[in-house]
């Protein structure tokens, strides 16, 4: 049975909580968890990726292999694509010019060192050497509370973080022996391309842990650029999802009403509002189930105006969840 920590159980940390983070644990080897694991391995950290069983953990490792192989392929193709782009304007490049472009753009990506840093497991005991453990299970408060309860002892020497996009970290942290060592690190999908991380302290989080997490993310980079942390007060939806998910919900309602096609809605927002991806394309990438889950959290917190649209709820029931099921607002 879960035991929730009361306010009487909380003791402030005296002095600074100093640690050197070398090994990072990630719980949940799905799309997001495996991508977070790859990101930390890419940045030189040792990573322990845990799931409920070894089949799921191996599946997560396969996702990581695809991420790093795609990274190598894209970087290997970049010089030739740039040469082709220049010559498409009718410019003939000499062999020396082509060689100069290849030399400038060529980046050697070594896959094996990244993969060697990642270990997979189905045992909590293998997380004992981690200084940071990130929970990346699906969006369910009870599931996350249980994981935090299982991690309670680890909070004595590690930061315990959740990748939740909308749920209460204060509630999760209450199941830890050291709730002051918990906070949210909300990465965006896929984190190896999107640099933002929303850092959300709980009511318990110490200033030392908050600052340590901010500095850690600030020193990291993804496949394109440096990671960018923002500090957010704990309120449902945080910054991005509070703004973004209701927009996706509205786009789905517009589609359902017959106002415009999915393609035209997405084109309008890309060409008229400067969005890099339309709201329905983005919904397919996020996952329709995740969109509905977040809308339900927002509805519970802020009222009827955040009620999930009928079409989104029906798509979730039909398992038309977007890219991960190859069917959503678009076919894949």
N, C-alpha and C positions, 0 to 999 in steps of 0.2 A: 504493500500500500504506500502511496506517495505521502510524504510528510511535508507540509508547507512550512517554511521558516517564518516565524513571526518577527515583528520589529524588535522584540526583546532579545532575539537571538543574534542581532547584528552588532558587530564590534568594529569600530573603525581601524583601518590599518595605520599603525604608527610608523612614521617615516615614509620613505619612498619604496615602492614595489619595483625592485630592480631585477631584470632578467634579460638574458640574451636569448632571443628566439632562434633556435636552430632547426627544430623539428615541429611540423604542423600536422595535426590530425584533422581529417575531414570525415564526418559521419554522413553517409549517403552517397552512393556511387552512381547516381542518376546523371542526367544531362548537366545539371548545375554543379553538383558535388564533384564530378569528374573534371569539369572545366576549372573549378576553383583549385583542385589538386594540381592540375597541369600548370596553372598560373604560378603557384608557389614553387613548384619544382623548376619552372623556367627561371625563376628569380634566385635559384640556388639553395632553396630550403629542402631538407629531407621531408618527405611526406608519407604519412600512414593513412591509407584510404580504407575505411571500414564500411561494410554493409551487413545486412542480416545473415547472409550466407555467402559462401565463396563464389557461387555462380554469379550472383549480383556484383560482387567485388570484381570478378574477372571481366564482366561486361563493362564495368566502369573503366577498367584498365584498357580495354579495347577502344573505348571512346577516346581516351587520352592518346593512344597510339595514332588514331586518325587525326586528332588535332595537331600533333607535332609533325606528322607526315604531310599534312596539308600545308603547314607553315613552311616546311622545307621546299615543297613543290612550288608554292607561290613565290618564294624568294628566288628559287632557281629559274623560274620563268620570267621574272621581272625585267632583266636586261633585254631579252629578246622581244618582249612586249613593248618596251620603250623604243627600241630600234624600229619595230614595225609601225608604231604610232607616228614617229617622226617621218618615216618614209611614206606614210599614207598621205602626207601633204605634198608629195611630189619631190621631196628632198632626197637626193642620193648620197648616202653616207659612204665614206671610204672605209677600208678595212681598219685603218688606224683609228678613225672616229668610232667605229663599232667597238673596237677593243677598249677604247677609253671609257665608253658608256658601260661596257661589261665590268670593267675594273671598278668603276665608281659605284655601281648598283649591286654588285655581287656581294652577298652576305652568306657566309658559311654557317649553316645551322647544323649543329651536332645533335642528333636525335638521341643517341644512346646515353650520354650523360644525364639528360633530362629524365629518361625512363628509368635509369638505374636509381635515381633518388626516390622513386615511388615504390612503396611496399603496400600490398593489399592484405586485408584480414577480415575475419568475422568475429574477432574477440576484442572486447574492451581492454583487456590486459595489455594488448600491444600498443595502446596509447599512453602507456605509463611514462615514456620519455618525452612526450610532447609538451612544449611550453605554451602552445596555442592549439585549441581544439575548436573546430568550426562545425556546427550542426547544420546540415543541408538536406534534411528530410522534407517530405511534402508538407504543405501548409495546413496543419491541424494542431490546435493548441494542446490537446491532450497528448498527442504523439510527441510533441516537442517537450512538454513538461516531463514525460516519462524519460526521454533521453537525458534531460538535465538531471533528473533524479539519479539515473544510472551513472552520470558523470560527477556526482556530488563530491566524492573523494578527490577527484582529479583537480578540483578547483583550489585545493591547498597550494598547488605549485604551478598552475597553468591558468591562462585566460580562457574562459569558456564563452564562445561567441555563437550566435545564431545568424543564419542567413535569411531569416524570415523577412518577407516583404510587407507584413502588415500586423503581425501578432504581438502580444505583450511580452517583452523581455523582462519586465518586472515580475510577472507571474512565473516565468521560467526560472529566473534567478533565485526565487524563493525556495527552490528545491535543492540549492547548492549549500555546502558547508560554508563556502566563502562567496556569498552573493555579490559582494563588492567587486569580484573579479570577472563579472559577466557583462556583456554588452552585445549589441547587434552590429555585425559587419554585413551590410546588405550589398552584395555584388549584383551587377546587371548582366543579363544573358546576351551574348557570351562574354565573360569577363576578360578573355584574352584579346578582345577587340574593343569593348566598351570600358573606359577608364574609371567611371564613377563608382565610389563606394560610399553609401550612407552609413555613418557611424551614429548609433543611437544608444546612449547610456540609459540604464534603468534608474529607478529611484534609489537603488543601492550603489551603483557604480562609483568607484573611487576616482578622483581626479587623476591619480597616477595611471590607472588602467586606461582611462579615456585618452590621456595624452600619449601614452605608449602606443596605443592602437593607431592614433592619428599619425604619429611619426613613422610607424611601420609601413602603413599604406602609402604615405608620401614618398618613401624611398623605393617603392616597387614600380615596375613597368610591365605593360602587357606587350603584345606583339607589335603594337603600333606606336605607343607613346607612354608617358609616365602616368601612373595611377593618380586619381584625384579624389581625396576624401572630403566630405562635407559633414559637419556636425549638426545633428537634428534632434530636437526635443521629442520625447516619446509620445507621439500621437498617431492614431491609426492611419496607415497609408504613407506616413512620413512625407517627403516632398514629392518625389516623382510619381508614385502610384496614386497619391491623393489627386494629382492633376491629370495624369495620363490615363488611368484605367476608366474613369468616368467618360473621357473622350472616346475611348474604344467602345464603351457601352452605347454612347449616343450614335456612333457610326453604325453599330449593329442594328440599332432601332431604325435608322434611316434606310438601311438595306432591307430590313423586314417590312417596312411600310411601302416599299417599291419606289422610293424617291429617286434612287440611283443605283447602278450596279456596284458591286464590290470594287471592280477595276476603276470605275469613274470616281468613286469616293476616295480611293487611295491616290489616284492621279491628281485630283483636286487639291488634296492636302500637300502633296509633294511639289506640285508646280505653282500652287497659289499661296501656300504657307511656308514653303521652304523645308518641309519635313524630308529627311533622307529616306524614310519608309512610311507608307501609308498606315493608318490605324488598324485596318483589317489584316494587312500583311503582318504587322507587328503582333497582333493578337494571335495569329497562327504561329509565330515564332515563340512567343511567351508560353502559349498553351491555353486553350479555351477554358480548361478546368481551373487553371491558376487565375485567369481573369475573373471567372465567376466567384471563386473563393475570396478574392480581394474585394470584389463588389459586395459580397455578403458581409464581410467584416466592416466595410465602410457604411453599409446600410444599418448595421447594428449600432455603430457609433454615432452616425450623423443623421439617420432618418430615411424616410421613404424616397427622397429624391435620388438616393444611391441604389435603388432596387435594381438587381440584374435584369437585363432585357430577356424577354421570352425566348428569342432566337438563341441567345447564348446558353440559357439553361437547357433548351432542347438539344443543342449541339453537344453539350456535356453528357446528357443522357444517352445520346447516340454514339458516344465515343469518337465524335468528329472533333478532335482536339487540336488540329493544326499539323505542323510539320512532323511531330513525333508519332502521329498515327497516319501520316500521308494524306490526310483529308481534313479540311477545315473550311475556311472561306474560299480557299483555293485547293486544287489537287496537286499532289507532289509525287 
